[in-house]
Amino acid sequence: VLTESLAICEYFEELYPEKRQLLPKDLAGKFFVRRLCETINAGTQPIHNLAILNEIGTKFGEEHKAPWAKWANERGLSAFEKHV
């Protein structure tokens, strides 16, 4: 069983090196792609995942879940957009 999206991508990249590459060949390009991935993977998605939203609903009320998720998405996608 494969888990974690970035690890899966790198696994397939190494398993099938003769196929289309997911990452650029140059170091700067690889950094750029990985930074974009981490902006979502570590800086956006965990802030509004289901466990977090359920905890917010339990502690502060269900009406706070959607605004929290909206804030997390706007914050993360704004950072992603600036990098692009």
C-alpha positions, 0 to 999 in steps of 0.5 A: 500500500502506497501512501502520501502523495509526494512519496508516491510521485517520487516512487513512480519517478524512480520506478519508471525512469524511462517514462515522462518525468514528474520533476524537472531535471535541473535542481532549481526546477526541482526546488520550485516544483517541490516548494509548490507541492509543500505549500499545499501539502504542509502549509494548506491542507493540514490546516483544514483537514477533516479532523481539524474541522471536526475539532473546530466544530466540537470546540467552537460550534459547527458554524465556525468550520466553513469560515476556518476552511475558507481562511486556510484555503485562501491563505494557502492558495494565495501563497501558492499563487505568489510562488507561481 
